[in-house]
Amino acid sequence: MSLKMNHVKKNTSGKAQLLMNHISSYIGGFLRKVGSLAFLMMLLISMPIKAQQIDTTSTSKILEENNSLALTEAIKVALANNSEIKRSLFDLKIADEEVAKAWSSVLPDVTATAGYTRNLELPVFFFPQNPNDPNSPLRAIPVGEDNNWQGNLSVEQTLFRGEAFVGISSSKVFKEAQAENLRATTQQIVTQTRLAYYNVLVAKEQLRLQQATVNRLKENLKENKARLKAGLIDEYAVLQVEVQLKNQEPQLSEARYAVQQAYRELKIVLGVPLSVNFSVQGDLNAFDVTAQKVSNETNKNIKRVDNMTPYQFNKQSDMVDVATDLRGDIRIIETQNQLKNREIKAIKSRFLPSLTASYNLGWRAEEPGTPTFFGNDRRRVRTQTFGLNLSIPIFQGFERTANLDIAQIEKKDLEEQERAAIRSAKNEIQSAKESLNQAIETAPVRQQALELAREGYQRAQARLENGLGSQLDVTNAELQLREAEANYARMVFNYLSAKAQYDQAIGMVPFVDNDKPSLNE
């Protein structure tokens, strides 16, 4: 059902001219207000948000300055180069454009058209010479002129359409959802960078220990061959060492390939070419998980990142509230729930009437002979119209009702997803806490075992130098030392990995949710 009010002016009445002047003044003021509102919205949607403020550190600059990459530098490189983060940034830019598109549905639609027609032969109408005689011969009368000009300027403005106004608020929430997605992606990439970095460190430590074992066996083999030559031992003793060496050499090769693979996985997370060569900084055997400061300078950046998110050993506080507030996956679901609420409002608004206003300004001119742009004043006429259009939806089948039911069901599904995400968050936080507690509990024992193994090795060497011990004692002491170093390095790796997973589980990831280290530098 529609209601239209039209007023047409043809330059014939002074009162009509005065009325149209009032209408033109109203339309001009309305357009100025709409233009100001549009300019304000463009400023708002162009304002940067916190999630977009990502460090764009140059990879080449970092690697050119030093071929050794610290953990903090690796995180910055990942933030600047990782493909997943770049894709999330593209999605956020698309969300900006979606906001602009939503506003276009309530901003005025202004259209200008112009046309020219040249009559090569004038159209004619046939009229009887004698209107009262049906058998009277017809007479052809030309109609129109050689040149015809048409011009029109139309403005259409939505005064009320519920779905359009709901769409504007929905576009803003959609942008918030994309911002949360960018934050969650960034949290994940920072965590993956930390884990990949620690994997390189532990792989390098395994290679170092395996290389030391092979070197030790080679020395033993050399000494046993000398003893065999001197007649102190038999060939079986030499054969035993040779067998041990042959068993350890393949493991050394595996350790080398493990280091190369760990580096490749780190490069993929960083988003750098696999051909780029660098080394990572850090010594797991020199890292103290319980200390707030570092004694070894190479572990400075690892401790810095570790201290950015504090952790209290065996603290029995419930972290679910923190996870709900800060975890990216839960916040994304909450934003999707808000979007679904607005979708339901938009569907309900389709049952409401809509009101639009339109304004048209047109020119028409006809002239014979040589064309002149839109003729002259005597052969040109102007028209103006202003109209209101009210549309009331009465019955459109069952589509709207079905869409409303579907949206409400999808909202319940999102609520169930949120409850499942919170349960998963509880499990992840608890698992990370248990892994951290286990590493912290075993750290003093592992450290003490490492110190005792070092002391035992030093004493075995001293006894051998003084003639009180044997080479076998030194070999056994060195084997115990290597085993203690491997156990300690594995404990530190478990702690650092669990800490990275804990930070992501509670939604407080370094360089994303905080960038101030608690370590005094």
C-alpha positions in Angstrom: 0.0 0.0 0.0 1.5 3.4 -1.0 0.6 7.0 -0.4 2.1 9.6 -2.8 1.9 13.3 -2.7 3.2 15.1 -5.8 3.5 18.8 -6.6 4.4 19.9 -10.2 5.6 23.4 -11.1 5.9 24.7 -14.6 6.9 28.4 -14.2 3.3 29.6 -14.5 2.3 30.6 -10.9 4.1 32.9 -8.4 2.6 31.0 -5.5 3.8 27.8 -6.9 7.3 29.3 -7.4 7.3 30.4 -3.7 6.2 26.9 -2.6 9.0 25.3 -4.6 11.5 27.7 -3.1 10.5 26.5 0.4 10.8 22.9 -0.7 14.2 23.5 -2.3 15.4 25.2 0.9 14.2 22.2 3.0 15.9 19.7 0.7 19.1 21.7 0.7 19.2 21.9 4.5 18.4 18.2 4.7 21.3 17.3 2.3 23.7 19.5 4.3 22.8 17.7 7.5 23.1 14.3 5.9 26.5 15.4 4.4 27.8 16.4 7.8 26.6 13.2 9.4 28.3 11.2 6.6 31.5 13.1 7.1 31.4 12.4 10.9 30.8 8.7 10.3 33.7 8.5 7.9 35.9 10.0 10.6 34.6 7.4 13.1 35.2 4.4 10.9 38.6 5.6 9.9 39.8 5.8 13.6 42.4 3.1 14.3 41.6 0.4 16.9 44.0 -1.1 19.3 44.1 -4.5 17.6 45.5 -2.8 14.4 48.5 -1.4 16.2 50.9 -4.2 15.3 54.7 -3.8 15.3 55.8 -3.8 11.7 59.5 -4.4 12.4 61.5 -5.0 9.2 62.7 -8.6 9.0 65.7 -7.7 6.8 66.7 -4.9 9.3 66.7 -7.3 12.3 68.6 -10.0 10.5 71.1 -7.6 8.9 72.0 -6.1 12.2 72.6 -9.5 13.8 72.4 -12.9 12.4 71.4 -14.1 15.8 67.7 -13.8 16.6 66.4 -13.2 20.1 62.9 -14.3 21.2 61.5 -10.8 21.4 62.8 -10.1 17.9 61.4 -13.3 16.6 57.9 -12.3 18.0 58.2 -8.9 16.3 59.1 -10.5 13.0 56.1 -12.9 13.2 53.8 -10.0 14.0 55.0 -8.2 10.9 55.2 -11.1 8.4 53.0 -14.0 9.4 50.4 -14.7 6.7 47.5 -15.4 9.1 47.9 -12.0 10.8 48.0 -10.3 7.4 44.8 -12.1 6.3 43.1 -11.0 9.6 44.2 -7.4 8.8 42.6 -7.7 5.4 39.3 -9.0 7.0 39.4 -6.0 9.3 39.8 -3.6 6.4 36.8 -5.3 4.7 34.8 -4.7 7.9 35.6 -1.0 7.5 34.1 -1.1 4.0 31.1 -3.0 5.3 30.4 -0.1 7.8 30.5 2.3 4.9 28.2 0.1 2.9 25.7 -0.1 5.7 25.6 3.7 5.9 24.9 4.0 2.2 21.4 2.5 2.8 20.3 5.5 4.8 22.2 8.2 3.0 20.5 10.0 0.1 20.7 8.6 -3.4 21.5 11.4 -5.9 21.3 10.7 -9.6 21.7 13.1 -12.5 20.8 12.2 -16.1 21.0 14.0 -19.4 20.1 13.1 -23.0 19.9 14.5 -26.5 17.8 13.2 -29.4 18.1 14.4 -33.0 15.0 13.8 -35.2 16.3 13.0 -38.7 12.7 12.9 -39.7 10.0 14.3 -37.6 7.3 11.9 -36.4 3.8 12.7 -37.7 0.3 12.2 -36.6 -2.6 11.6 -39.0 -5.8 13.7 -38.6 -8.9 13.6 -40.8 -9.3 16.8 -42.8 -13.0 16.8 -41.8 -13.4 15.4 -38.3 -17.2 15.0 -38.8 -16.7 12.8 -42.0 -15.4 9.3 -41.2 -14.4 8.9 -44.9 -12.5 12.2 -45.0 -8.9 11.9 -46.3 -6.1 12.0 -43.7 -3.6 14.8 -43.3 -0.1 14.2 -41.9 0.9 16.7 -39.3 4.6 16.8 -38.1 5.1 16.7 -34.3 8.1 18.0 -32.3 11.3 19.7 -33.4 14.6 18.6 -34.8 16.5 18.7 -31.5 15.3 17.4 -28.2 17.1 17.8 -24.8 16.3 16.1 -21.6 17.9 16.6 -18.2 17.0 15.3 -14.7 18.3 15.5 -11.1 16.7 13.1 -8.6 17.3 12.7 -4.9 15.8 9.8 -2.9 16.2 9.6 0.9 15.1 6.9 3.3 13.3 8.5 6.2 12.5 5.3 8.0 13.4 1.7 7.3 14.1 -0.4 10.4 16.3 -3.0 8.7 18.7 -0.3 7.4 19.2 1.3 10.8 19.8 -2.1 12.4 22.3 -2.9 9.6 24.3 0.1 10.6 24.7 -1.1 14.2 25.3 -4.6 13.0 28.2 -3.5 10.7 29.9 -1.9 13.7 29.6 -5.1 15.7 30.9 -7.0 12.7 33.9 -4.8 12.7 34.4 -5.5 16.4 34.2 -9.2 15.6 36.9 -8.9 13.0 39.0 -6.9 15.5 38.6 -9.7 18.0 39.5 -12.3 15.3 42.7 -10.3 14.6 43.5 -10.3 18.3 42.9 -14.0 18.7 45.0 -14.7 15.6 47.8 -12.6 17.0 47.7 -14.4 20.3 47.9 -17.7 18.5 50.8 -16.6 16.3 52.8 -15.2 19.3 52.3 -18.5 21.2 53.3 -20.5 18.1 56.4 -18.4 17.8 57.4 -19.0 21.4 56.8 -22.8 21.1 58.7 -23.0 17.8 61.6 -21.0 19.2 61.8 -23.3 22.3 61.7 -26.3 20.0 64.8 -25.0 18.2 66.6 -24.5 21.5 65.8 -28.0 22.8 66.8 -29.5 19.4 70.1 -27.7 19.5 70.7 -28.9 23.1 69.9 -32.5 22.0 72.4 -32.1 19.1 75.1 -30.8 21.5 74.7 -33.6 23.9 74.6 -36.2 21.1 77.8 -34.7 19.6 79.5 -34.8 23.0 78.5 -38.5 23.4 80.0 -39.3 20.0 83.1 -37.4 20.8 83.5 -39.2 24.1 83.1 -42.6 22.4 85.7 -41.7 19.8 88.1 -40.7 22.5 87.4 -44.0 24.3 87.9 -45.9 21.1 91.2 -44.2 20.5 92.4 -45.0 24.1 91.3 -48.6 23.9 93.1 -49.1 20.6 96.2 -47.8 22.3 95.7 -50.1 25.3 95.1 -53.0 22.9 98.4 -52.3 21.2 100.1 -52.1 24.6 98.6 -55.5 25.5 96.5 -54.1 28.4 93.1 -55.1 27.1 91.8 -57.6 24.6 90.0 -57.0 21.2 86.5 -57.4 22.8 86.9 -54.2 24.8 87.7 -52.3 21.5 84.8 -54.0 19.8 82.4 -52.9 22.5 83.3 -49.3 22.1 83.0 -49.6 18.3 79.5 -51.0 18.6 78.5 -48.1 20.9 79.9 -45.6 18.5 78.1 -47.1 15.5 74.8 -47.0 17.5 75.3 -43.3 18.4 76.4 -41.9 15.1 72.9 -42.4 13.4 71.3 -40.6 16.4 73.7 -37.8 15.8 72.6 -37.5 12.2 68.9 -37.6 13.4 69.7 -34.8 15.8 71.2 -32.6 13.0 68.1 -33.1 10.9 65.9 -32.4 13.9 67.6 -29.0 14.3 67.1 -28.2 10.6 63.4 -29.1 10.8 62.9 -27.0 14.0 64.4 -24.0 12.2 62.2 -24.5 9.2 59.1 -24.7 11.4 60.2 -21.5 13.1 60.7 -19.7 9.8 57.2 -20.7 8.7 55.7 -19.2 11.8 57.8 -16.1 11.3 56.7 -15.8 7.7 60.2 -15.5 6.3 61.7 -17.4 3.4 63.2 -20.8 4.2 66.5 -19.7 2.6 67.0 -17.0 5.3 69.7 -18.2 7.7 69.9 -17.2 11.4 70.6 -18.7 14.8 68.5 -18.3 17.9 69.7 -17.0 21.3 69.3 -19.0 24.5 70.8 -21.7 26.7 68.3 -24.0 28.4 70.9 -25.4 30.8 71.6 -21.9 32.1 68.0 -20.9 32.5 66.6 -20.8 36.1 62.8 -21.1 36.1 62.4 -19.9 39.6 64.6 -16.7 39.4 63.3 -13.3 38.4 66.6 -12.3 36.9 69.0 -14.1 34.6 72.6 -14.9 35.2 73.3 -15.7 31.6 72.9 -12.8 29.2 71.8 -15.0 26.3 68.6 -15.9 28.2 67.7 -12.3 28.9 64.9 -12.0 26.3 63.5 -15.4 27.2 63.1 -14.3 30.8 61.7 -11.0 29.7 58.9 -12.7 27.7 58.3 -15.2 30.5 57.9 -12.4 33.1 55.4 -10.4 31.0 52.5 -12.5 32.3 53.0 -13.3 36.0 52.3 -16.7 37.4 52.0 -17.7 41.1 52.9 -21.3 41.9 50.0 -23.4 43.2 47.7 -20.4 43.5 44.2 -21.9 43.8 42.2 -19.0 42.3 39.7 -19.6 39.6 40.9 -18.1 36.3 37.6 -18.7 34.4 36.6 -15.1 34.8 39.9 -13.9 33.4 39.5 -16.4 30.5 36.0 -15.2 29.7 37.1 -11.6 29.7 40.4 -11.9 27.8 40.3 -15.2 25.7 40.0 -14.4 22.0 37.9 -17.4 21.1 35.3 -16.6 23.8 35.2 -12.9 22.9 34.6 -13.8 19.3 31.6 -16.0 20.2 30.2 -13.2 22.4 30.5 -10.8 19.5 28.9 -13.3 17.1 26.0 -13.5 19.7 25.6 -9.7 19.5 25.5 -9.9 15.7 22.9 -12.6 15.9 20.8 -10.4 18.2 20.9 -7.6 15.7 20.0 -10.0 12.9 16.9 -11.0 14.8 16.0 -7.3 15.2 16.6 -6.7 11.5 14.2 -9.6 10.6 11.6 -8.3 13.0 11.9 -4.8 11.4 10.8 -6.2 8.1 7.3 -6.3 9.5 7.4 -2.5 9.9 6.5 0.1 7.3 9.1 2.1 5.4 9.0 5.7 4.5 11.0 7.4 1.7 11.2 10.9 0.3 12.0 11.8 -3.3 12.8 15.1 -5.1 13.1 15.5 -8.9 14.3 18.5 -10.9 14.0 18.2 -14.7 14.6 20.3 -17.8 13.3 19.8 -21.3 14.0 21.7 -24.5 13.1 21.5 -28.2 14.4 23.5 -31.1 14.6 23.4 -34.9 17.7 23.6 -37.0 21.2 23.8 -35.6 21.3 22.5 -32.0 22.1 24.8 -29.1 22.8 23.2 -25.8 19.4 22.9 -24.1 18.0 25.6 -26.4 17.1 29.1 -25.2 14.8 30.4 -22.5 11.8 30.4 -24.9 12.2 26.8 -25.9 13.2 25.3 -22.5 10.9 24.3 -19.6 11.8 23.2 -16.0 9.8 20.9 -13.7 10.1 20.0 -10.1 8.4 17.3 -8.0 8.6 16.3 -4.4 7.0 13.0 -3.1 6.6 10.8 -0.1 6.3 7.1 -0.4 4.9 4.9 2.5 5.1 1.2 2.1 3.4 -1.2 4.5 4.2 -4.9 4.2 1.0 -6.9 4.7 1.7 -10.4 3.6 4.8 -11.8 2.0 4.4 -15.5 2.7 6.1 -17.3 5.5 9.7 -16.4 4.7 10.1 -13.7 7.3 8.7 -15.9 10.1 10.9 -18.8 9.0 14.0 -16.6 8.9 13.2 -15.3 12.4 12.9 -18.9 13.8 16.2 -19.9 12.1 18.0 -16.9 13.6 16.7 -17.6 17.1 17.8 -21.2 16.8 21.2 -20.1 15.7 21.4 -17.8 18.7 20.8 -20.8 21.0 23.6 -22.6 19.1 26.0 -19.8 19.8 25.1 -19.8 23.5 25.9 -23.5 23.6 29.2 -22.9 21.8 30.1 -20.3 24.4 29.4 -22.7 27.3 31.5 -25.3 25.6 34.3 -22.8 25.0 34.3 -21.8 28.7 34.5 -25.5 29.7 37.4 -25.9 27.3 39.0 -22.9 28.8 38.8 -24.4 32.2 40.5 -27.5 31.0 43.2 -25.7 29.2 44.0 -23.4 32.1 44.1 -26.3 34.6 46.3 -28.4 32.3 48.7 -25.6 31.8 48.8 -24.9 35.5 49.6 -28.5 36.3 52.4 -28.6 33.7 53.8 -25.4 35.1 53.6 -26.6 38.7 55.2 -29.9 37.8 58.1 -28.1 36.1 58.5 -25.7 39.1 58.4 -28.6 41.6 61.0 -30.6 39.8 63.2 -27.6 38.9 65.2 -27.6 42.3 65.8 -31.3 42.1 66.9 -31.2 38.4 69.2 -28.2 39.2 70.7 -30.0 42.2 71.3 -33.1 40.1 73.0 -31.0 37.5 75.3 -29.4 40.0 76.2 -32.7 41.6 76.9 -34.2 38.2 79.2 -31.3 37.4 81.0 -31.7 40.7 81.3 -35.5 40.2 82.8 -35.0 36.7 85.3 -32.5 38.1 86.3 -34.9 40.9 86.7 -37.8 38.5 89.0 -35.8 36.3 91.0 -34.7 39.3 91.3 -38.3 40.5 92.5 -39.4 37.1 95.1 -36.6 37.0 96.4 -37.6 40.4 96.5 -41.3 39.5 93.7 -42.3 41.9 91.0 -43.0 39.4 90.5 -44.5 36.0 89.3 -43.4 32.6 86.2 -45.5 33.1 85.3 -43.3 36.1 85.7 -40.2 34.0 83.6 -41.7 31.3 80.8 -42.7 33.7 80.9 -39.2 35.3 80.7 -37.5 32.0 77.8 -39.8 31.0 75.9 -38.8 34.2 76.7 -35.1 33.5 75.3 -35.3 29.9 72.2 -37.1 31.2 71.7 -34.5 33.9 72.0 -31.7 31.4 69.5 -33.3 29.0 67.0 -33.8 31.9 67.4 -30.2 33.0 67.1 -28.8 29.5 64.0 -30.9 29.0 62.5 -29.6 32.2 63.2 -26.0 31.2 61.6 -26.7 27.8 58.5 -28.1 29.4 58.2 -25.1 31.7 58.6 -22.5 28.9 56.2 -24.4 26.6 53.6 -24.7 29.4 54.0 -21.0 30.3 53.3 -20.0 26.6 50.2 -22.2 26.6 49.1 -20.9 30.0 49.4 -17.3 28.7 47.2 -18.1 25.7 44.8 -20.1 27.9 44.1 -17.1 30.1 44.1 -14.6 27.2 47.1 -12.6 28.4 49.7 -13.1 25.7 52.9 -11.0 25.6 53.2 -8.3 22.9 49.4 -8.6 22.4 47.7 -7.9 25.7 50.7 -6.4 27.5 54.0 -5.1 26.3 55.8 -4.1 29.5 58.3 -6.6 30.8 58.5 -7.0 34.6 62.2 -7.9 34.4 64.5 -5.1 35.4 66.9 -4.5 32.6 
